[in-house]
Amino acid sequence: MALYENVFIARQDVPTTQVEALTTQFSELVTGLGGTVSKKEYWGLRSLTYRIKKNRKGHYTLLNLDAPPAAVKELERTMSINEDIIRFLTVRVDELEEAPSAIMVRSAEKADRPGGDRGDRWGDRPPRRERPRFGEEAPIAAAIIPGEEE
């Protein structure tokens, strides 16, 4: 049997539980036709590069498949019929990666940073200058007029 990687994008308004249900439905379809699904990765709700069918975001999911070509063809046919799937792509590969994909590694690195993916925004920043708030009297500083000495 051949090895494949399949990535599909579900609509942004579909709940995560329904995306997981779609993933199990597709994996059961492949196993029912004599293939195996070695890895399922949910990449999360991510922004699309351009608008697709009025969607700006989508739920991305990766499936690693070891299946006959007929099973992959049926999987793609099922995905094309399903109206919750915006796009899908199936690629034949020489070997499947058992390690987490690059997307998962990158998101884990972002989570390890302090302050999430934006870094430590405030850090050890000095406090702001004391300014009077609206309606308060400003402290009057001694005005130094040029030419006069104290």
OpenMM code with the backbone's topology and positions (N, CA, C; nanometers):
from openmm import Vec3, app, unit

residues = "MET ALA LEU TYR GLU ASN VAL PHE ILE ALA ARG GLN ASP VAL PRO THR THR GLN VAL GLU ALA LEU THR THR GLN PHE SER GLU LEU VAL THR GLY LEU GLY GLY THR VAL SER LYS LYS GLU TYR TRP GLY LEU ARG SER LEU THR TYR ARG ILE LYS LYS ASN ARG LYS GLY HIS TYR THR LEU LEU ASN LEU ASP ALA PRO PRO ALA ALA VAL LYS GLU LEU GLU ARG THR MET SER ILE ASN GLU ASP ILE ILE ARG PHE LEU THR VAL ARG VAL ASP GLU LEU GLU GLU ALA PRO SER ALA ILE MET VAL ARG SER ALA GLU LYS ALA ASP ARG PRO GLY GLY ASP ARG GLY ASP ARG TRP GLY ASP ARG PRO PRO ARG ARG GLU ARG PRO ARG PHE GLY GLU GLU ALA PRO ILE ALA ALA ALA ILE ILE PRO GLY GLU GLU GLU".split()
positions = [
    Vec3(0.0839, -0.1186, 0.0000),
    Vec3(0.0000, 0.0000, 0.0000),
    Vec3(0.0882, 0.1247, 0.0000),
    Vec3(0.0310, 0.2323, -0.0480),
    Vec3(0.1050, 0.3577, -0.0592),
    Vec3(0.0840, 0.4424, 0.0664),
    Vec3(0.1761, 0.5358, 0.0882),
    Vec3(0.1700, 0.6253, 0.2031),
    Vec3(0.1265, 0.7643, 0.1571),
    Vec3(0.0361, 0.8254, 0.2331),
    Vec3(-0.0188, 0.9553, 0.1963),
    Vec3(-0.0269, 1.0461, 0.3184),
    Vec3(-0.0184, 1.1763, 0.2927),
    Vec3(-0.0506, 1.2775, 0.3922),
    Vec3(-0.1700, 1.3554, 0.3397),
    Vec3(-0.2709, 1.3705, 0.4238),
    Vec3(-0.3920, 1.4414, 0.3851),
    Vec3(-0.4143, 1.5546, 0.4834),
    Vec3(-0.4319, 1.6750, 0.4325),
    Vec3(-0.4656, 1.7912, 0.5155),
    Vec3(-0.5985, 1.8443, 0.4654),
    Vec3(-0.6911, 1.8652, 0.5583),
    Vec3(-0.8170, 1.9273, 0.5185),
    Vec3(-0.8470, 2.0450, 0.6086),
    Vec3(-0.9235, 2.1397, 0.5524),
    Vec3(-0.9622, 2.2613, 0.6237),
    Vec3(-1.1139, 2.2621, 0.6345),
    Vec3(-1.1621, 2.2705, 0.7585),
    Vec3(-1.3061, 2.2785, 0.7832),
    Vec3(-1.3442, 2.4255, 0.8042),
    Vec3(-1.4709, 2.4566, 0.7839),
    Vec3(-1.5197, 2.5939, 0.7977),
    Vec3(-1.4944, 2.6478, 0.9380),
    Vec3(-1.4860, 2.7811, 0.9487),
    Vec3(-1.4558, 2.8442, 1.0767),
    Vec3(-1.5709, 2.8369, 1.1761),
    Vec3(-1.6946, 2.8284, 1.1291),
    Vec3(-1.8090, 2.8280, 1.2197),
    Vec3(-1.8469, 2.6886, 1.2689),
    Vec3(-1.7709, 2.5867, 1.2282),
    Vec3(-1.7940, 2.4501, 1.2748),
    Vec3(-1.7258, 2.4349, 1.4108),
    Vec3(-1.7956, 2.3800, 1.5125),
    Vec3(-1.7299, 2.3629, 1.6430),
    Vec3(-1.6189, 2.2573, 1.6366),
    Vec3(-1.5260, 2.2667, 1.7302),
    Vec3(-1.4112, 2.1759, 1.7343),
    Vec3(-1.4550, 2.0310, 1.7504),
    Vec3(-1.5609, 2.0080, 1.8256),
    Vec3(-1.6095, 1.8705, 1.8443),
    Vec3(-1.6564, 1.8100, 1.7123),
    Vec3(-1.7168, 1.8929, 1.6285),
    Vec3(-1.7619, 1.8430, 1.4986),
    Vec3(-1.6433, 1.8163, 1.4056),
    Vec3(-1.5359, 1.8948, 1.4184),
    Vec3(-1.4154, 1.8705, 1.3399),
    Vec3(-1.3539, 1.7365, 1.3813),
    Vec3(-1.3526, 1.7089, 1.5122),
    Vec3(-1.3029, 1.5804, 1.5607),
    Vec3(-1.3903, 1.4657, 1.5099),
    Vec3(-1.5217, 1.4878, 1.5046),
    Vec3(-1.6122, 1.3856, 1.4517),
    Vec3(-1.5857, 1.3608, 1.3033),
    Vec3(-1.5589, 1.4677, 1.2279),
    Vec3(-1.5249, 1.4517, 1.0860),
    Vec3(-1.3948, 1.3723, 1.0707),
    Vec3(-1.2972, 1.4017, 1.1568),
    Vec3(-1.1690, 1.3309, 1.1516),
    Vec3(-1.1879, 1.1829, 1.1772),
    Vec3(-1.2666, 1.1473, 1.2772),
    Vec3(-1.2911, 1.0048, 1.3050),
    Vec3(-1.3717, 0.9404, 1.1917),
    Vec3(-1.4648, 1.0165, 1.1333),
    Vec3(-1.5436, 0.9633, 1.0216),
    Vec3(-1.4523, 0.9309, 0.9034),
    Vec3(-1.3599, 1.0216, 0.8716),
    Vec3(-1.2690, 0.9993, 0.7596),
    Vec3(-1.1718, 0.8851, 0.7888),
    Vec3(-1.1239, 0.8754, 0.9128),
    Vec3(-1.0312, 0.7670, 0.9454),
    Vec3(-1.1020, 0.6317, 0.9442),
    Vec3(-1.2285, 0.6264, 0.9879),
    Vec3(-1.3053, 0.5013, 0.9810),
    Vec3(-1.3317, 0.4615, 0.8363),
    Vec3(-1.3520, 0.5593, 0.7496),
    Vec3(-1.3719, 0.5319, 0.6076),
    Vec3(-1.2476, 0.4657, 0.5485),
    Vec3(-1.1303, 0.5201, 0.5824),
    Vec3(-1.0050, 0.4651, 0.5303),
    Vec3(-0.9808, 0.3248, 0.5859),
    Vec3(-1.0021, 0.3050, 0.7150),
    Vec3(-0.9801, 0.1726, 0.7736),
    Vec3(-1.0810, 0.0713, 0.7214),
    Vec3(-1.2015, 0.1167, 0.6920),
    Vec3(-1.3024, 0.0275, 0.6355),
    Vec3(-1.2674, -0.0202, 0.4954),
    Vec3(-1.1880, 0.0588, 0.4232),
    Vec3(-1.1484, 0.0208, 0.2871),
    Vec3(-1.0087, -0.0420, 0.2828),
    Vec3(-0.9583, -0.0862, 0.3982),
    Vec3(-0.8332, -0.1607, 0.4004),
    Vec3(-0.7088, -0.0795, 0.4288),
    Vec3(-0.7213, 0.0430, 0.4727),
    Vec3(-0.6053, 0.1249, 0.5037),
    Vec3(-0.5917, 0.1468, 0.6529),
    Vec3(-0.4880, 0.2192, 0.6908),
    Vec3(-0.4685, 0.2554, 0.8313),
    Vec3(-0.4361, 0.4044, 0.8402),
    Vec3(-0.4743, 0.4626, 0.9527),
    Vec3(-0.4430, 0.6022, 0.9808),
    Vec3(-0.3454, 0.6000, 1.0979),
    Vec3(-0.2195, 0.6369, 1.0707),
    Vec3(-0.1169, 0.6281, 1.1752),
    Vec3(-0.1106, 0.7524, 1.2627),
    Vec3(-0.1526, 0.8666, 1.2119),
    Vec3(-0.1446, 0.9889, 1.2918),
    Vec3(-0.2579, 1.0831, 1.2537),
    Vec3(-0.3178, 1.1452, 1.3567),
    Vec3(-0.4179, 1.2508, 1.3377),
    Vec3(-0.3708, 1.3702, 1.4179),
    Vec3(-0.3581, 1.4844, 1.3533),
    Vec3(-0.3170, 1.6068, 1.4227),
    Vec3(-0.4163, 1.7175, 1.3930),
    Vec3(-0.4694, 1.7749, 1.4990),
    Vec3(-0.5561, 1.8921, 1.4848),
    Vec3(-0.4687, 2.0140, 1.5058),
    Vec3(-0.4545, 2.0971, 1.4032),
    Vec3(-0.3665, 2.2134, 1.4082),
    Vec3(-0.4358, 2.3373, 1.4625),
    Vec3(-0.5648, 2.3327, 1.4771),
    Vec3(-0.6370, 2.4449, 1.5363),
    Vec3(-0.7022, 2.5348, 1.4326),
    Vec3(-0.7639, 2.6396, 1.4838),
    Vec3(-0.8290, 2.7398, 1.3994),
    Vec3(-0.7230, 2.8402, 1.3571),
    Vec3(-0.6950, 2.8448, 1.2283),
    Vec3(-0.5868, 2.9289, 1.1761),
    Vec3(-0.6416, 3.0206, 1.0669),
    Vec3(-0.5743, 3.1309, 1.0479),
    Vec3(-0.6157, 3.2255, 0.9437),
    Vec3(-0.5801, 3.1717, 0.8061),
    Vec3(-0.6677, 3.1955, 0.7113),
    Vec3(-0.6412, 3.1581, 0.5729),
    Vec3(-0.5662, 3.2718, 0.5047),
    Vec3(-0.4885, 3.2411, 0.4039),
    Vec3(-0.4140, 3.3431, 0.3319),
    Vec3(-0.5080, 3.4360, 0.2562),
    Vec3(-0.6127, 3.3798, 0.2007),
    Vec3(-0.7133, 3.4585, 0.1307),
    Vec3(-0.8495, 3.3981, 0.1616),
    Vec3(-0.9531, 3.4758, 0.1394),
    Vec3(-1.0883, 3.4313, 0.1702),
    Vec3(-1.1294, 3.3173, 0.0780),
    Vec3(-1.1829, 3.2096, 0.1359),
    Vec3(-1.2317, 3.0947, 0.0594),
    Vec3(-1.3769, 3.0721, 0.0992),
    Vec3(-1.4666, 3.0819, 0.0041),
    Vec3(-1.6097, 3.0617, 0.0284),
    Vec3(-1.6584, 3.1426, 0.1490),
    Vec3(-1.6204, 3.2694, 0.1530),
    Vec3(-1.6588, 3.3655, 0.2560),
    Vec3(-1.6021, 3.3336, 0.3942),
    Vec3(-1.4982, 3.2507, 0.4019),
    Vec3(-1.4332, 3.2177, 0.5288),
    Vec3(-1.2956, 3.2809, 0.5340),
    Vec3(-1.2626, 3.3404, 0.6475),
    Vec3(-1.1305, 3.3985, 0.6684),
    Vec3(-1.0415, 3.3076, 0.7527),
    Vec3(-1.1017, 3.2116, 0.8228),
    Vec3(-1.0285, 3.1177, 0.9067),
    Vec3(-1.0777, 2.9771, 0.8787),
    Vec3(-1.0035, 2.8777, 0.9269),
    Vec3(-1.0442, 2.7394, 0.9086),
    Vec3(-0.9761, 2.6491, 1.0095),
    Vec3(-1.0410, 2.5361, 1.0381),
    Vec3(-0.9856, 2.4337, 1.1263),
    Vec3(-0.8993, 2.3401, 1.0417),
    Vec3(-0.7697, 2.3355, 1.0696),
    Vec3(-0.6775, 2.2518, 0.9936),
    Vec3(-0.6566, 2.1181, 1.0643),
    Vec3(-0.6536, 2.0090, 0.9862),
    Vec3(-0.6291, 1.8756, 1.0404),
    Vec3(-0.5419, 1.7973, 0.9440),
    Vec3(-0.4452, 1.7221, 0.9996),
    Vec3(-0.3537, 1.6385, 0.9214),
    Vec3(-0.3829, 1.4923, 0.9508),
    Vec3(-0.3863, 1.4103, 0.8456),
    Vec3(-0.3997, 1.2649, 0.8587),
    Vec3(-0.2845, 1.1977, 0.7852),
    Vec3(-0.2150, 1.1057, 0.8516),
    Vec3(-0.1146, 1.0224, 0.7854),
    Vec3(-0.1804, 0.8903, 0.7507),
    Vec3(-0.1787, 0.8533, 0.6234),
    Vec3(-0.2512, 0.7358, 0.5762),
    Vec3(-0.1570, 0.6333, 0.5150),
    Vec3(-0.1879, 0.5079, 0.5387),
    Vec3(-0.1245, 0.3961, 0.4703),
    Vec3(-0.2416, 0.3198, 0.4091),
    Vec3(-0.2719, 0.3478, 0.2837),
    Vec3(-0.3969, 0.2981, 0.2263),
    Vec3(-0.3815, 0.2699, 0.0773),
    Vec3(-0.4696, 0.1857, 0.0239),
    Vec3(-0.4701, 0.1644, -0.1211),
    Vec3(-0.5255, 0.2877, -0.1928),
    Vec3(-0.4901, 0.3052, -0.3196),
    Vec3(-0.5377, 0.4229, -0.3937),
    Vec3(-0.6897, 0.4354, -0.3990),
    Vec3(-0.7611, 0.3239, -0.3993),
    Vec3(-0.9076, 0.3290, -0.4035),
    Vec3(-0.9638, 0.3931, -0.2760),
    Vec3(-0.9011, 0.3645, -0.1626),
    Vec3(-0.9472, 0.4225, -0.0360),
    Vec3(-0.9233, 0.5737, -0.0345),
    Vec3(-0.8102, 0.6169, -0.0886),
    Vec3(-0.7793, 0.7605, -0.0923),
    Vec3(-0.8744, 0.8318, -0.1872),
    Vec3(-0.9056, 0.7685, -0.2980),
    Vec3(-0.9991, 0.8279, -0.3936),
    Vec3(-1.1385, 0.8435, -0.3303),
    Vec3(-1.1811, 0.7427, -0.2552),
    Vec3(-1.3106, 0.7505, -0.1874),
    Vec3(-1.3079, 0.8569, -0.0772),
    Vec3(-1.1960, 0.8688, -0.0065),
    Vec3(-1.1813, 0.9715, 0.0959),
    Vec3(-1.1937, 1.1108, 0.0338),
    Vec3(-1.1249, 1.1337, -0.0762),
    Vec3(-1.1313, 1.2639, -0.1435),
    Vec3(-1.2717, 1.2919, -0.1974),
    Vec3(-1.3389, 1.1891, -0.2472),
    Vec3(-1.4758, 1.2069, -0.2958),
    Vec3(-1.5684, 1.2472, -0.1815),
    Vec3(-1.5524, 1.1818, -0.0662),
    Vec3(-1.6342, 1.2139, 0.0507),
    Vec3(-1.6074, 1.3555, 0.1000),
    Vec3(-1.4793, 1.3951, 0.0981),
    Vec3(-1.4456, 1.5308, 0.1413),
    Vec3(-1.5023, 1.6360, 0.0462),
    Vec3(-1.5029, 1.6064, -0.0826),
    Vec3(-1.5543, 1.7038, -0.1795),
    Vec3(-1.7060, 1.7195, -0.1677),
    Vec3(-1.7749, 1.6154, -0.1225),
    Vec3(-1.9205, 1.6224, -0.1051),
    Vec3(-1.9569, 1.6977, 0.0225),
    Vec3(-1.8765, 1.6810, 0.1276),
    Vec3(-1.9067, 1.7401, 0.2580),
    Vec3(-1.8976, 1.8927, 0.2494),
    Vec3(-2.0043, 1.9611, 0.2912),
    Vec3(-2.0053, 2.1069, 0.2796),
    Vec3(-1.9325, 2.1769, 0.3930),
    Vec3(-1.8916, 2.1037, 0.4968),
    Vec3(-1.8126, 2.1633, 0.6048),
    Vec3(-1.6639, 2.1710, 0.5699),
    Vec3(-1.6210, 2.0995, 0.4669),
    Vec3(-1.4809, 2.0997, 0.4255),
    Vec3(-1.4626, 2.2061, 0.3173),
    Vec3(-1.3721, 2.3022, 0.3440),
    Vec3(-1.3446, 2.4089, 0.2475),
    Vec3(-1.2466, 2.3592, 0.1419),
    Vec3(-1.1329, 2.3054, 0.1868),
    Vec3(-1.0277, 2.2565, 0.0979),
    Vec3(-0.9657, 2.1309, 0.1566),
    Vec3(-0.9060, 2.0501, 0.0702),
    Vec3(-0.8285, 1.9347, 0.1150),
    Vec3(-0.7174, 1.9111, 0.0152),
    Vec3(-0.6112, 1.8467, 0.0619),
    Vec3(-0.4975, 1.8149, -0.0235),
    Vec3(-0.4403, 1.6819, 0.0230),
    Vec3(-0.4236, 1.5906, -0.0706),
    Vec3(-0.3634, 1.4615, -0.0412),
    Vec3(-0.2364, 1.4487, -0.1233),
    Vec3(-0.1259, 1.4141, -0.0559),
    Vec3(0.0035, 1.4037, -0.1209),
    Vec3(0.0614, 1.2656, -0.0917),
    Vec3(0.1123, 1.2004, -0.1944),
    Vec3(0.1786, 1.0715, -0.1748),
    Vec3(0.3222, 1.0984, -0.1306),
    Vec3(0.3658, 1.0298, -0.0249),
    Vec3(0.4993, 1.0496, 0.0297),
    Vec3(0.5746, 0.9174, 0.0318),
    Vec3(0.7090, 0.9264, 0.0418),
    Vec3(0.7912, 0.8069, 0.0476),
    Vec3(0.7856, 0.7416, 0.1851),
    Vec3(0.7834, 0.8229, 0.2899),
    Vec3(0.7722, 0.7700, 0.4258),
    Vec3(0.6945, 0.8682, 0.5113),
    Vec3(0.6276, 0.8156, 0.6147),
    Vec3(0.5479, 0.8985, 0.7039),
    Vec3(0.6316, 0.9408, 0.8238),
    Vec3(0.6157, 1.0633, 0.8660),
    Vec3(0.6850, 1.1127, 0.9846),
    Vec3(0.6035, 1.0757, 1.1074),
    Vec3(0.6685, 1.0089, 1.2026),
    Vec3(0.5996, 0.9724, 1.3269),
    Vec3(0.6101, 1.0835, 1.4302),
    Vec3(0.7095, 1.1709, 1.4137),
    Vec3(0.7261, 1.2834, 1.5058),
    Vec3(0.6178, 1.3874, 1.4785),
    Vec3(0.5956, 1.4771, 1.5741),
    Vec3(0.4980, 1.5842, 1.5486),
    Vec3(0.5393, 1.6687, 1.4279),
    Vec3(0.4404, 1.7174, 1.3557),
    Vec3(0.4683, 1.7974, 1.2364),
    Vec3(0.5298, 1.9310, 1.2742),
    Vec3(0.5807, 2.0019, 1.1755),
    Vec3(0.6453, 2.1312, 1.1990),
    Vec3(0.5477, 2.2320, 1.2585),
    Vec3(0.4237, 2.2255, 1.2210),
    Vec3(0.3218, 2.3170, 1.2736),
    Vec3(0.3053, 2.2948, 1.4242),
    Vec3(0.2984, 2.1698, 1.4667),
    Vec3(0.2806, 2.1381, 1.6082),
    Vec3(0.4044, 2.1766, 1.6894),
    Vec3(0.5228, 2.1555, 1.6340),
    Vec3(0.6461, 2.1913, 1.7040),
    Vec3(0.6530, 2.3423, 1.7227),
    Vec3(0.6170, 2.4163, 1.6205),
    Vec3(0.6220, 2.5628, 1.6269),
    Vec3(0.5227, 2.6162, 1.7287),
    Vec3(0.4022, 2.5598, 1.7325),
    Vec3(0.3031, 2.6087, 1.8284),
    Vec3(0.3435, 2.5726, 1.9712),
    Vec3(0.4121, 2.4585, 1.9897),
    Vec3(0.4600, 2.4226, 2.1230),
    Vec3(0.5706, 2.5181, 2.1677),
    Vec3(0.6565, 2.5593, 2.0755),
    Vec3(0.7616, 2.6547, 2.1096),
    Vec3(0.7020, 2.7891, 2.1490),
    Vec3(0.5958, 2.8302, 2.0811),
    Vec3(0.5300, 2.9567, 2.1155),
    Vec3(0.4701, 2.9501, 2.2548),
    Vec3(0.4123, 2.8354, 2.2903),
    Vec3(0.3487, 2.8213, 2.4210),
    Vec3(0.4516, 2.8218, 2.5335),
    Vec3(0.5750, 2.7804, 2.5052),
    Vec3(0.6791, 2.7759, 2.6082),
    Vec3(0.7342, 2.9138, 2.6419),
    Vec3(0.7195, 3.0089, 2.5522),
    Vec3(0.7729, 3.1430, 2.5754),
    Vec3(0.6906, 3.2161, 2.6808),
    Vec3(0.7562, 3.2999, 2.7624),
    Vec3(0.6768, 3.3801, 2.8568),
    Vec3(0.5932, 3.4820, 2.7805),
    Vec3(0.4716, 3.4991, 2.8232),
    Vec3(0.3839, 3.5947, 2.7560),
    Vec3(0.3185, 3.5351, 2.6325),
    Vec3(0.3206, 3.4024, 2.6177),
    Vec3(0.2589, 3.3386, 2.5013),
    Vec3(0.3404, 3.3621, 2.3765),
    Vec3(0.2756, 3.3874, 2.2660),
    Vec3(0.3466, 3.4045, 2.1396),
    Vec3(0.3905, 3.5481, 2.1166),
    Vec3(0.3575, 3.6389, 2.2072),
    Vec3(0.3929, 3.7794, 2.1868),
    Vec3(0.5164, 3.8205, 2.2658),
    Vec3(0.5738, 3.7276, 2.3390),
    Vec3(0.6914, 3.7615, 2.4167),
    Vec3(0.6521, 3.8305, 2.5461),
    Vec3(0.7503, 3.8689, 2.6236),
    Vec3(0.7244, 3.9382, 2.7483),
    Vec3(0.7048, 4.0856, 2.7166),
    Vec3(0.5810, 4.1276, 2.7070),
    Vec3(0.5510, 4.2610, 2.6574),
    Vec3(0.5890, 4.3705, 2.7550),
    Vec3(0.5650, 4.3496, 2.8834),
    Vec3(0.5857, 4.4586, 2.9773),
    Vec3(0.7198, 4.4462, 3.0476),
    Vec3(0.7620, 4.3255, 3.0783),
    Vec3(0.8937, 4.3046, 3.1359),
    Vec3(0.9177, 4.3877, 3.2612),
    Vec3(1.0376, 4.4379, 3.2769),
    Vec3(1.0738, 4.5209, 3.3910),
    Vec3(1.0731, 4.6674, 3.3503),
    Vec3(0.9674, 4.7069, 3.2899),
    Vec3(0.9536, 4.8425, 3.2402),
    Vec3(0.9355, 4.9392, 3.3568),
    Vec3(1.0043, 5.0546, 3.3538),
    Vec3(0.9871, 5.1517, 3.4630),
    Vec3(0.8457, 5.2094, 3.4608),
    Vec3(0.7976, 5.2542, 3.5750),
    Vec3(0.6605, 5.3095, 3.5789),
    Vec3(0.6507, 5.4377, 3.4966),
    Vec3(0.5298, 5.4663, 3.4528),
    Vec3(0.5080, 5.5874, 3.3743),
    Vec3(0.5293, 5.7108, 3.4603),
    Vec3(0.5567, 5.8207, 3.3930),
    Vec3(0.5677, 5.9472, 3.4657),
    Vec3(0.4356, 5.9759, 3.5334),
    Vec3(0.4460, 6.0372, 3.6463),
    Vec3(0.3222, 6.0755, 3.7138),
    Vec3(0.2642, 6.1967, 3.6435),
    Vec3(0.1486, 6.1789, 3.5884),
    Vec3(0.0798, 6.2887, 3.5208),
    Vec3(-0.0511, 6.3148, 3.5921),
    Vec3(-0.0930, 6.4393, 3.5934),
    Vec3(-0.2225, 6.4645, 3.6562),
    Vec3(-0.3346, 6.4068, 3.5701),
    Vec3(-0.4332, 6.3541, 3.6346),
    Vec3(-0.5488, 6.3037, 3.5633),
    Vec3(-0.6412, 6.4201, 3.5302),
    Vec3(-0.7334, 6.3952, 3.4412),
    Vec3(-0.8258, 6.4999, 3.4004),
    Vec3(-0.9024, 6.5492, 3.5226),
    Vec3(-0.9041, 6.6804, 3.5424),
    Vec3(-0.9772, 6.7387, 3.6535),
    Vec3(-0.8911, 6.7626, 3.7759),
    Vec3(-0.7692, 6.7129, 3.7774),
    Vec3(-0.6805, 6.7354, 3.8908),
    Vec3(-0.5891, 6.8535, 3.8610),
    Vec3(-0.5414, 6.9147, 3.9666),
    Vec3(-0.4488, 7.0260, 3.9518),
    Vec3(-0.3104, 6.9723, 3.9227),
    Vec3(-0.2448, 7.0321, 3.8277),
    Vec3(-0.1084, 6.9933, 3.7968),
    Vec3(-0.0156, 7.0641, 3.8932),
    Vec3(0.0862, 6.9949, 3.9450),
    Vec3(0.1813, 7.0645, 4.0326),
    Vec3(0.2549, 7.1702, 3.9523),
    Vec3(0.2640, 7.2889, 4.0090),
    Vec3(0.3266, 7.4000, 3.9384),
    Vec3(0.4767, 7.3931, 3.9626),
    Vec3(0.5498, 7.3830, 3.8561),
    Vec3(0.6950, 7.3795, 3.8658),
    Vec3(0.7450, 7.5211, 3.8664),
    Vec3(0.8539, 7.5426, 3.9353),
    Vec3(0.9126, 7.6759, 3.9406),
    Vec3(0.9628, 7.7116, 3.8027),
    Vec3(0.9117, 7.8183, 3.7507),
    Vec3(0.9505, 7.8616, 3.6172),
    Vec3(1.0804, 7.9396, 3.6273),
    Vec3(1.1722, 7.9061, 3.5427),
    Vec3(1.2995, 7.9770, 3.5366),
    Vec3(1.2944, 8.0658, 3.4150),
    Vec3(1.3051, 8.1949, 3.4406),
    Vec3(1.3021, 8.2918, 3.3316),
    Vec3(1.4458, 8.3180, 3.2902),
    Vec3(1.4727, 8.3122, 3.1600),
    Vec3(1.6103, 8.3374, 3.1176),
    Vec3(1.6546, 8.4789, 3.1563),
    Vec3(1.7730, 8.4865, 3.2037),
    Vec3(1.8272, 8.6142, 3.2429),
    Vec3(1.8170, 8.6390, 3.3907),
    Vec3(1.7268, 8.5725, 3.4595),
    Vec3(1.7135, 8.5878, 3.6045),
    Vec3(1.7867, 8.4717, 3.6705),
    Vec3(1.8453, 8.5027, 3.7809),
    Vec3(1.9132, 8.3988, 3.8557),
    Vec3(1.8495, 8.3902, 3.9928),
    Vec3(1.8659, 8.2749, 4.0528),
    Vec3(1.8052, 8.2538, 4.1826),
    Vec3(1.8791, 8.3210, 4.2924),
] * unit.nanometer
topology = app.Topology()
chain = topology.addChain("A")
for resn in residues:
    res = topology.addResidue(resn, chain)
    for name in ("N", "CA", "C"):
        topology.addAtom(name, app.Element.getBySymbol(name[0]), res)
